Amino acid sequence: MIIRKIAVGPDLKSGAMHYVLGQPVLDKTWFIHLIQVNEEGFITIWIESEKQEILAWKRFAPSMPITIEYKIDF
């Protein structure tokens, strides 16, 4: 399943950082390309530049409090 959004932090509404697919980052020169969970439970955020370069940007351990929202198309 495709992850659309994650919230990282203990308090979903006021203390968490939110990351959404397509969200501009780094002075709006990069965009969130993919949010991926690996076999060990680590979450990696991949970003893409306007030149279509793709880099791993952030990685979160499975011990972090994370809320995942999946993309659901009806």
C-alpha positions as CSV (number, residue, x, y, z in Angstrom):
1,M,0.0,0.0,0.0
2,I,1.1,3.5,-0.7
3,I,1.7,5.8,2.4
4,R,0.2,9.2,1.8
5,K,1.2,10.9,5.1
6,I,3.0,10.2,8.4
7,A,3.1,12.1,11.6
8,V,6.2,11.6,13.8
9,G,6.0,12.5,17.4
10,P,4.1,11.6,20.6
11,D,1.2,14.1,20.2
12,L,-0.5,13.9,16.9
13,K,-2.1,17.3,16.9
14,S,0.4,19.6,18.5
15,G,3.8,17.9,18.9
16,A,4.3,15.8,15.7
17,M,6.0,16.7,12.5
18,H,3.8,15.9,9.5
19,Y,5.2,14.7,6.1
20,V,2.9,14.4,3.0
21,L,3.5,13.1,-0.5
22,G,4.1,16.0,-2.8
23,Q,4.9,18.4,0.1
24,P,7.6,21.0,-0.8
25,V,10.7,20.9,1.4
26,L,14.1,22.5,1.5
27,D,13.1,26.0,0.4
28,K,10.5,24.5,-2.0
29,T,13.3,23.1,-4.3
30,W,12.5,19.5,-3.4
31,F,9.3,17.6,-3.0
32,I,8.5,14.4,-1.0
33,H,8.5,11.7,-3.6
34,L,7.9,8.5,-1.5
35,I,7.4,7.4,2.1
36,Q,8.6,3.8,2.5
37,V,8.6,1.2,5.3
38,N,11.3,-1.5,5.0
39,E,11.3,-5.1,6.4
40,E,12.7,-4.0,9.8
41,G,10.1,-1.3,10.3
42,F,12.3,1.7,9.5
43,I,10.5,4.5,7.6
44,T,12.5,6.4,4.9
45,I,11.3,9.6,3.3
46,W,12.6,10.1,-0.3
47,I,12.7,13.5,-1.9
48,E,12.9,14.6,-5.6
49,S,14.3,17.7,-7.0
50,E,13.0,19.7,-10.0
51,K,15.9,18.0,-12.0
52,Q,14.3,14.6,-11.1
53,E,17.1,13.6,-8.7
54,I,15.8,11.3,-5.9
55,L,17.5,11.1,-2.5
56,A,16.8,9.5,0.8
57,W,16.1,12.5,3.1
58,K,15.0,11.3,6.5
59,R,14.9,7.9,8.3
60,F,12.9,7.0,11.4
61,A,13.4,4.0,13.7
62,P,10.5,1.7,14.5
63,S,10.8,2.8,18.1
64,M,9.6,6.3,17.2
65,P,5.9,7.2,17.7
66,I,4.6,7.4,14.2
67,T,1.1,7.6,12.7
68,I,0.7,6.3,9.2
69,E,-2.0,7.4,6.8
70,Y,-2.4,5.3,3.6
71,K,-3.5,6.5,0.2
72,I,-6.9,5.1,-0.5
73,D,-8.5,5.6,-3.9
74,F,-12.1,4.7,-4.4
